[in-house]
Amino acid sequence: MPHTPGRTAYDVVVVGGGAAGVAAAVSAARSGAAVCLVEQYGFLGGAATNSSVLAYCGFYDQQGEQVVYGFGDEFLQELHRHDLYRRETFSNSGNTVVLLDLETTKLILDKLVASAGIDVLFHSTLHSARRGPTGIESVLISHRGGNLELTAKAFVDCSGDGALLAAAGAGHHLSPTDQRQASTLVMRVGGVAEDAETSPSAMDEALAHYAARTGVELGRSNGTCVRLPLSRELMLLLADEHIDVLDVQQLSGAESRARALCHAYLDAFVSFLPGWRDAYLAATGPQLGIREGRRLLGQETVRAADVSGARRRPEDAIARCGWPMEDHAVAGSTSYHRIAGKSWYHIPYGALASSDVTNLWAAGRLVSSDNRAFASLRVMGTSFATGQAAGLAAALYVRDSTVDVLQLQEALVGQGALL
């Protein structure tokens, strides 16, 4: 990864190297900004790589139309070049996902970031932010060797948990714990025969047999189950935890409980499903897949009616979203609420721009939204699109000390985005 030795002053600092953060950093750098990308792990990819959520949701609407292009599509084209582009449409929901290989995803994101000339700080965690009269002036980063202060003219929070929003005292929303989306520990299972039984009905029956034998009710069988490219492992999202992910004690307990749940699910399926006799748990996580923490209080808020009504806003649109409202607010259960016509809706610029900090934007699952709309726009495919818009907005602010939405839209189209 490129890094300019000793450099601490930038035009744009992006916190978080998931789908939104990488898109934000690359789009800002390609527009001429000097960019630093701060990532707490030693690799990029966010939940896809640190939680093994190896399926990008949101690139396609429920009619099968691709609704995310731009930087996100560059990633898909890299998958094609590796002969690893695979997508799957689920019969029960009608949703289409792009399947991923863990190490190839890391490699592609490294390549795309390096080609943009971005300084990347791995193993670096946001510690605090310093505010001035015109917004955020600097952030303090903690790493293995100590602390590092980074100054910039503009900042983008793509941390997922809203770490920069909180550190800077920016307006943000935090739903009551019982209304938030559940978190799930992904399990990857190897040794499962290609013709093994994986239907929800068969899993239900296996779990009923398991409960009769052990007295342990596991319950959920309607989570995602897909076979991954290359490794041919099954990726299963079953082990749900409904906790406050910002409470370290709750989160720590949930990690341990979810690992135990994964072993119990495997035991049930090995015992009672055809084709699972030689199955083994290849990996969990490594960390819990977190769906919801803080969200930005933006200049505008995306609402459930915008989603369900497929609202189009060409005057200030910066991205499309075609993913339905996928609600995990009840642990162990998933409910879907469709977009009208199984189509897509627009996300407006104001949902990325802080309502009270002039030089701060947020993207990914931090986009300003109500609870139900959040269940739609939080997904990683859409995060590529909102990240690209947030990064370009920050770069325009550096240049002009303001963001003209028409100019932002023109810049997005110039980078191949679909509005």
Helices and strands as residue ranges (DSSP letters): E 12-15, H 19-30, E 35-38, H 47-50, E 55-57, H 70-81, E 86-89, E 96-99, H 102-115, E 119-121, E 125-132, E 135-143, E 146-151, E 154-157, H 163-167, E 172-173, G 177-179, E 183-190, H 200-214, E 225-227, E 234-241, H 248-272, E 280-284, E 295-296, H 304-308, E 317-321, E 325-327, E 335-337, G 340-342, E 345-348, G 349-351, E 360-362, G 364-366, H 371-377, H 380-400, H 405-414
